[in-house]
């Protein structure tokens, strides 16, 4: 059974930093891309970042480039999202996702975690 479990969410003031973690189990990670989506209240879920197995290729949404960094530790079956320079508009539930190819499309994701809440106050 595939499980993606997020952690690291919390409340932070604007300009602050948080590091999200996602622990993966039950799937062959060498064949999967791992990434992050987020969903703010009343809005659709949107892509944030993704990283290939070897970490060679990454993909980011424009609004987080230069502020967020995605990385993965294959020995720990984990993916991370280091977020800095946080803004109130980054407030959302952040979801870990797994896909077979590098993609920013919701419909391409095969697996989802249950999410972790990030709240950024001004």
PyMOL commands that set and color helices and strands:
alter all, ss='L'
color gray80, all
select helices_A, chain A and resi 29-31+62-64+74-76+88-90+106-108
alter helices_A, ss='H'
color red, helices_A
select strands_A, chain A and resi 3-7+10-13+18-25+33-39+46-51+58-60+68-73+78-83+92-99+111-112+116-121
alter strands_A, ss='S'
color yellow, strands_A
deselect
rebuild
show_as cartoon
